[in-house]
């Protein structure tokens, strides 16, 4: 089913698949009585599935595989990836926590790491430290609660600046954030990043997640047509890697791909475009 989901997005026009490793952290496997090698095997399999889907759906070749490195907050199962509240954690502990999955994704041959739904400056700094250690290309995208703040309440521009100077960070931006916030965040991100780095955006549909009840609040989503209309404005303001996160679908991607094809002539010279599907 995971392979089929990736293939559906590729066929809808996606150029990037993000692996189903967002929640695949070592601590979770240990809680289930499994061993580190079980964790590494599952993470490697997530990359293999995305590659198999690309080969199936794109027989002429193509398809970038981004290895998902989800926020530590997601492992707490209380919505902390949308608050940045990480009790007892510091930078060194976060580096150690992220390291096993990152190494497994690299070992499996992903093209780039997708460090995503990062809600706070502390985790951004930890990821930069780890990327300097492993020396592997990545993007870092933040979960944001407003047009100028990440979910912890810290300034978005401070978080972008914290990752922008890292030679291994190819781009930065926003994911799993309300589409209504994204335009201003894109503009801020473009100003903070060097010209040779990408602005990556893949917000959710606008639907709200309840971290306590573990359910989506129905009736809060943005219609696909409106999502695509907003995406055009993100491109105009500097985004060059655009896609969808939670509660978007292959149909969202189909409409988005068509819109991005129309808008490609508006992109800055030398800025390749990609569209980032999400596995949720």
Number of C-alpha atoms within 10 A of each C-alpha: 7 15 19 15 20 29 25 21 27 28 18 21 24 26 22 25 27 25 31 25 20 24 16 19 26 22 15 14 17 13 9 8 9 13 13 14 12 13 21 22 13 19 30 23 18 24 28 19 21 29 23 15 24 28 16 17 20 16 9 8 9 14 19 19 25 25 32 29 28 22 28 24 22 19 18 14 14 16 18 20 28 25 19 24 18 16 7 6 13 12 16 13 13 21 19 11 17 21 19 16 24 24 15 21 28 19 13 18 15 24 18 21 24 24 24 25 29 33 30 29 25 18 25 26 18 21 26 23 18 19 22 14 11 14 14 18 20 25 22 27 27 31 28 32 19 18 20 19 21 28 25 21 16 17 17 29 18 16 27 25 17 18 26 22 13 17 15 18 24 22 27 31 31 30 27 27 29 23 25 16 18 26 22 14 25 27 19 20 28 22 13 19 21 13 12 10 17 23 30 30 32 27 31 24 25 23 20 19 16 12 16 9 11 11 10 15 13 9 9 13 18 18 13 18 12 11 22 23 14 16 25 19 15 24 24 17 19 22 28 25 24 27 27 29 21 21 19 25 20 21 14 21 27 20 17 26 21 13 15 25 11 11 14 14 9 12 17 15 7 8 17 11 19 19 25 26 30 29 22 15
